[in-house]
Amino acid sequence: MNNQEAETSIRDQVGAGDPEVANRAREVEELRAGVDNIDAAVVHMLTERFRVTRQISHLKAEAGFAPADPGRESEQVERLRSLAQDGGLDPDLAEAYLHLVADAAKRIHSRVAGGEA
C-alpha cells in the first residue's frame, strides 16, 4: 500500500456505508483534531523558545560569550532523554529535537554575534 492509498483509505471505507467503519473514522478524526491542537501548541512554544533564545543571543554577544556551550548542551541532552524515558517517549526523539533547536539557536547566536540581527 502506498502513502496515498493509506491517506485516502478512511474516506474510501466510510463511503462504503459500514456504520462501524464510520464510527472508527469519526474517532480517528477526533484524535487527529487533538493532534492538530498539540502541533499548534508546539509551534507556539517554539516561537516563545526562540524569542528567549534571541534575548540570550544578545546577552552573549554583549558579553563576548561563544555562541555554543557544549557543556550545557550535553546536560540538556541527558535531561531531555531522561524526561522522555520517564514519559514513555523514545529518548532518541527527544535528543533529535534538542539537536534541531540547539543548532537553530547556535545559528541565531552566531548571526547576532556577527551583528546581523
Backbone torsions as a table, in degrees:
resi	resn	phi	psi	omega
1	MET	NA	128.2	178.5
2	ASN	-87.4	173.1	-176.1
3	ASN	-61.0	-39.4	-178.4
4	GLN	-64.8	-40.2	177.5
5	GLU	-62.5	-41.1	179.6
6	ALA	-64.6	-37.3	-178.7
7	GLU	-71.5	-31.2	-176.6
8	THR	-99.5	-7.6	-173.4
9	SER	-62.9	-33.7	179.2
10	ILE	-63.8	-49.0	179.5
11	ARG	-61.4	-42.4	179.8
12	ASP	-61.5	-43.0	-179.0
13	GLN	-68.8	-39.4	178.0
14	VAL	-63.0	-39.1	179.1
15	GLY	-63.0	-19.2	179.8
16	ALA	-74.4	-14.7	173.2
17	GLY	92.1	4.7	178.8
18	ASP	-75.2	117.9	-176.8
19	PRO	-61.5	-35.9	178.9
20	GLU	-64.5	-41.6	178.2
21	VAL	-65.5	-39.4	178.2
22	ALA	-62.5	-39.5	177.6
23	ASN	-64.2	-44.5	178.5
24	ARG	-62.4	-39.6	178.9
25	ALA	-62.8	-41.0	177.0
26	ARG	-62.9	-41.2	177.5
27	GLU	-60.9	-44.6	178.8
28	VAL	-60.5	-45.3	-178.8
29	GLU	-63.6	-38.7	177.6
30	GLU	-64.0	-43.8	178.4
31	LEU	-65.7	-39.0	177.9
32	ARG	-63.1	-37.3	177.3
33	ALA	-61.8	-38.9	176.1
34	GLY	-63.8	-42.5	177.4
35	VAL	-61.8	-42.6	179.0
36	ASP	-60.2	-41.4	177.9
37	ASN	-64.6	-41.1	178.3
38	ILE	-64.2	-43.8	178.2
39	ASP	-58.9	-42.2	178.8
40	ALA	-63.8	-41.5	178.6
41	ALA	-63.6	-40.6	178.7
42	VAL	-61.8	-43.3	179.1
43	VAL	-62.8	-42.2	178.1
44	HIS	-63.8	-39.6	178.6
45	MET	-66.9	-39.3	176.6
46	LEU	-64.7	-38.0	176.5
47	THR	-58.8	-45.7	178.8
48	GLU	-66.4	-41.6	179.6
49	ARG	-57.4	-44.5	-177.3
50	PHE	-78.6	-20.6	170.8
51	ARG	-64.2	-45.2	178.4
52	VAL	-67.6	-40.2	178.6
53	THR	-57.3	-41.2	179.2
54	ARG	-64.1	-37.6	176.9
55	GLN	-63.4	-43.9	177.7
56	ILE	-60.8	-41.6	-179.5
57	SER	-58.0	-44.7	-179.3
58	HIS	-65.9	-40.9	177.9
59	LEU	-64.8	-42.3	178.0
60	LYS	-62.1	-44.0	-178.8
61	ALA	-63.8	-43.5	179.8
62	GLU	-62.4	-35.5	-177.8
63	ALA	-88.2	-8.5	-178.9
64	GLY	78.4	21.4	178.7
65	PHE	-77.8	152.2	177.3
66	ALA	-67.0	149.6	177.9
67	PRO	-62.0	-35.3	-176.8
68	ALA	-103.6	148.9	176.2
69	ASP	-132.6	84.0	-174.3
70	PRO	-56.4	-36.1	178.8
71	GLY	-62.5	-46.8	178.5
72	ARG	-63.9	-41.1	-179.4
73	GLU	-61.8	-41.4	177.5
74	SER	-62.3	-42.5	177.8
75	GLU	-61.5	-41.7	-179.3
76	GLN	-66.6	-38.7	177.7
77	VAL	-58.3	-49.4	-179.0
78	GLU	-63.5	-41.5	179.9
79	ARG	-62.3	-47.5	-178.1
80	LEU	-70.8	-35.0	175.8
81	ARG	-62.5	-41.2	179.1
82	SER	-65.6	-44.7	177.4
83	LEU	-59.8	-42.9	179.4
84	ALA	-62.6	-47.7	-179.9
85	GLN	-57.6	-45.4	-179.9
86	ASP	-62.6	-32.7	-177.8
87	GLY	-91.2	-1.5	-179.7
88	GLY	82.8	18.9	178.0
89	LEU	-100.6	147.5	177.6
90	ASP	-60.5	117.2	179.9
91	PRO	-58.4	-29.6	177.4
92	ASP	-63.7	-35.0	177.7
93	LEU	-66.5	-43.3	178.4
94	ALA	-62.1	-41.0	179.2
95	GLU	-67.0	-40.7	178.4
96	ALA	-62.0	-40.7	176.3
97	TYR	-58.9	-48.3	-177.5
98	LEU	-61.1	-43.9	179.1
99	HIS	-62.7	-38.8	178.5
100	LEU	-59.7	-51.2	-176.9
101	VAL	-74.9	-33.8	178.7
102	ALA	-65.9	-41.1	178.1
103	ASP	-62.4	-42.1	178.0
104	ALA	-64.9	-40.6	179.1
105	ALA	-63.9	-41.3	179.0
106	LYS	-63.3	-36.6	176.8
107	ARG	-64.3	-41.3	177.7
108	ILE	-63.2	-47.2	180.0
109	HIS	-57.4	-43.6	-179.5
110	SER	-63.8	-41.7	179.1
111	ARG	-64.7	-44.0	-179.8
112	VAL	-64.6	-44.2	179.7
113	ALA	-61.6	-31.3	178.8
114	GLY	-84.8	2.9	178.0
115	GLY	80.5	15.5	-177.7
116	GLU	-85.2	-23.8	-176.5
117	ALA	-131.0	NA	NA
